[in-house]
Amino acid sequence: MRLTKPVLEIALALAFVFLSFLTTSANAQWQPASKVGLTQAPPLQLNNLAGKSVDIAHFKGKVLLVNFWASWCEPCRAEFEELIELQESYGNKGLTVLAVNLAEMKPRITQFLKGNGLPENGIEILLDRNSTAYKSWKARGIPTTFLVNKTGKLEAVWIGAIENADSAEVKGKIEALLRQ
């Protein structure tokens, strides 16, 4: 039996939702990047909402939070304000938050932002139209957030939603990397 493209898209969306529920946990925390089998940040060059190409190679010397998300993912929606808060709190100290959206079109993303009263430029949103970056970063469900040090080494991964950007668990690793 041959499946049509809409049926495959729905199946993929349902699989992402299922994985999101599996990976979201009240006990989410920073884990070693080796948990996903990576030590260095893979290449990442995607267009942002303005259509400009953004390459993480240009962020050497900065600490990066690379978050994989989608607007239909409830845990992702819940953590989006936390990501903006981290950018606002630490952006002037050398942190850059990159929110990599999975396979959604710009109108859907801007609708999500407007509908939730979120600024379009609160954090850099990148478009992973074919989930290529998601696969190369070995993300396991969404949301998944990677912490990258100033030299491009993957320091940690947070699988599930970041529910409290002010917690010692979230801030501790970020602040330690910013001091290096």
Disulfide bonds with the S-S distance in Angstrom:
Cys73-Cys76 2.46
